[in-house]
Amino acid sequence: MINTTPLISVIMPVYNGEEFLDKAIESILNQSFQNFEFIIINDGSKDNSQSVIEKYADRRIRLINRENKGLPATLNECISLANGEYIARQDQDDISDINRLKKQVDYLLNNEDYLIVGSKAKYIDENGVSLSQMPFLPISYEQILTFLPIENPFIHGSVMFNAKVKNLNIKYKENCFVEDYNFWYELLKYGKGHNLEEILYIYRIHSSNYCKTFSKQQIDDIKIVKNNIINFYLKDKNIIKLISINAFENNINDFKINELRNNMKQLLKLFIISKMYKKYFYELLVYLKVFYLKN
């Protein structure tokens, strides 16, 4: 009997996404790797998103239309419905390179200790015109661990992760502004992460997804996740050594030192308050060297 179970489940929540939805869907349906299912949950859209999705008569699409529950709840539902061994994200307004799924699944198949892989991306505007700025992204596992207490190390829509997250009961945190940031933190407790250096994702900047300022609640959500990460790191000697010696000393030029210096003050403070500096004196010197002495 032929195995019809897809290797990959692509998941895409949709809410009022009609403007750019067709390009997002087509970028998945036209992938060079074809053994996937495409789970789309229309999260109570009030525009013509449902009609846009329904015009694609493709057996790989599994469309669920229901009332609005919000992004984190919808992502968790998508994951629960996934049949694939690997789960790939796709945002409703972005575009995946034609070889994205193939290159990411190849990486995870050949690196069994890795649970998640993302990729570099480029920005386009609402008209599809390329923007000069590029998001900074850590590449190696060591760099990702170093970057995690500072900022989100993955572009959400670009990631593919192992469906083992279901057995590990790792979920997107609901009622949290940075549900993806928290998800990576939970996932990286159990396995490694990597970002492919090739640009395999196109992130669209437009008025609906761009926010110049954060609310107090959003800032508090970010602080909570960062504090959780830092406290977790401080309990693990191996992580401290890995990020201080390997990532900081060998890859120092890959990081925006001026931006990281201020953000790492909190980590340094926790070192001192918790008296961890007595146990990890060498690692603390590395932090000091990188964030306070290096220009």
Residue, then its C-alpha position, 0 to 999 in steps of 0.5 A: m500500500i502506498n503511504t499517503t501521509p504527508l511528510i510536511s504540514v504547512i500551517m497558515p492562519v488567516y484573518n482578513g488577509e485577502e489583499f496578499l493571500d493569493k501570492a502566499i498560497e501560490s508560493i506554497l502550492n508551487q513548491s519544488f517539494q510536493n509531499f505536503e498538506f496545507i492547513i489553512i484556518n480562516d480565523g473569522s475573517k470579515d473580508n473575502s479571505q474565504s473566497v480567495i482560498e476556496k478558488y484553489a481547487d488543490r487536494r492538499i489544502r485543508l480549509i477550516n472556516r470558523e469564528n475568530k479565536g486569535l492567532p495563538a489559539t489558531l496556531n495551536e489548532c493548526i498544529s493539532l491537525a497536522n499529520g506531517e512529521y514536520i510543520a512549516r509556518q507560512d504567513q498570509d501576506d508573505i512569500s516562500d521561495i520555491n525551494r524553501l520546503k525542500k531545503q528545510v526538510d533536508y536540513l532537519l532530516n540530516n540533523e536529527d538533533y535539530l528541532i527547528v530551522g528557519s531561514k534568512a529573509k528579505y523585505i518587500d513593500e505592499n507593492g512587492v518592491s524590494l526594500s534595502q533593509m534586511p533583518f539581522l538573523p543569527i545562523s548557528y545554534e550557538q548564535i541563536l542561544t546568544f541572541l535568544p535573551i536579547e531578541n527573537p532569533f527566528i522569522h516566524g513565517s520562515v520556520m519549519f519545526n519537528a512535529k515532536v512538539k505535540n508529544l512534548n506539549i509545546k504550544y503557543k502561549e495564548n494572550c501573549f503578544v510574543e507567542d512565537y518568541n515564547f514558543w522558540y524558548e520552550l522548543l529550544k529546551y529540547g533540541k537545537g535550532h538553526n537558520l539557513e543562510e540562504i534567503l528562502y522567505i520574503y517578508r512583506i512590510h505594509s500598514s497592517n503589520y507594521c507597528k512603531t510603538f508597543s503598548k505597556q502590555q506588549i512590553d511586559d510580555i517581552k520582558i517576561v519571556k526574556n526573564n524566563i530565558i535568562n533565568f533558565y540559562l543561569k541554571d545551565k552551566n553548559i549553555i553559559k559556556l556555549i554562548s560565552i566561549n563559542a558564540f561570543e569569542n568566535n562570532i563576535n563580528d556577526f552581532k550588532i554589539n552596540e545594540l546587544r550591549n545595553n540589552m545584556k545589562q540585565l543578564l550581567k545584573l542577574f549574574i551578580i545578584s544570583k552570585m553566579y559570578k563565583k561559579y562562572f567567573y571566566e564566562l562573566l569576563v567574556y560577557l564583560k569583554v564583549f559588551y563593555l570593552k569591545n567597540 
